[in-house]
Amino acid sequence: MPRQTRGSAPSARARAARPPSESRKRELVEHAARILNEKGLEALHVTALAQAAGVSRPLVYRVFPTREALFRAVLEDFTADVGARFQRALVRALPGTMSSLTRAFIEASCDAIDAKGAAAWALLEPRGVSPELARISSEIFGRLLDPWQEKLGEHLGVPPRRAQNHLGIIVAAGRAALSGWLDGSLSRNEAVSDATHAVAGLMAAFAAAAAEPRSKVSRRRA
């Protein structure tokens, strides 16, 4: 065989040492999300991903050295999609009413679930997973909510800790309302309507509670 010269195709060893491309990483994340949606979290491991993607296990390990890294990548891909949809929803809905803004955000969440599957959405509120996976999930979900927590605090005029508590209650109500759609007992429109009423109602209640102390102070000064 002729010796490899400069400018010729790289050796197998050189190809193996080359970092995987972003397109390869995105492809693996898509396969991983499909496994998660179709077979559940227990089936999401390196061997299954390598088989699904038609690549070697060493290549998968180069992209995702641990199962936790793979789990993180799938959730980050999902929340990036949700975050982008939230921003577009806000632009489209402004300057709307509280109800129309709320519905726009809930529809954006549903669109992300339709596009990416419900498994990652469910894992943003992890139950029955290892402490490490639960920590990763909480961290990623927190990053998704952080900008909206700040906006909520400014809207209500409450300090960050109070805004965080309010937002946790609001998100929990919205997720609970959508569960009927996800388990098939409600249509998407019915669940979105329920979620909109629940979230908008909580927002109005928190706004009224935040305004009450300010009103009492104003009356005393008068």
Secondary structure, DSSP 8 states (H G I E B T S, - for coil): -----TTS---HHHHHHS---HHHHHHHHHHHHHHHHHH-GGG-SHHHHHHHHT--HHHHHHH-SSHHHHHHHHHHHHHHHHHHHHHHHHHHH-S--HHHHHHHHHHHHHHHHHHH-HHHHHHTS--SS-HHHHHHHHHHHHHHHHHHHHHHHHHHT--HHHHHHHHHHHHHHHHHHHHHHHTTSS-HHHHHHHHHHHHHHHHHHHHHHHHHHHHHHHHHH-
